[in-house]
């Protein structure tokens, strides 16, 4: 189910849980699979157990359910928030906000159409 979150962003965010393959650019680190918290036409919020650095660039591969081709783009980390899950939390978790960089118009339109077509499913 996609649910629109209300905030004052350039693009509305939609709660959507999908896996994203993430690789830090200019790095020899291996690809990680992270889950989204939400997504918009302009960026994505990922949940991670590793803290990243503001401004880091990441190669992203996003597979939207029912969409044939994965979306390949670059994301720039614009914010990081550590999550507090209380005393049971053994491993730290972070929300990482990434802005899409260089997203071409057809991909922007694909994300836009997907989010609005599926917001009530």
Secondary structure, DSSP 8 states (H G I E B T S, - for coil): --EEE----SS-EEE---EEEEEETTS----EEEEEEEE-SSEEEEEESS---TT-EEEEEE--TT-SS-EEEEEEEEEEEEE---TT--S-EEEEEEEEES--HHHHHHHHHHHHHTTT-
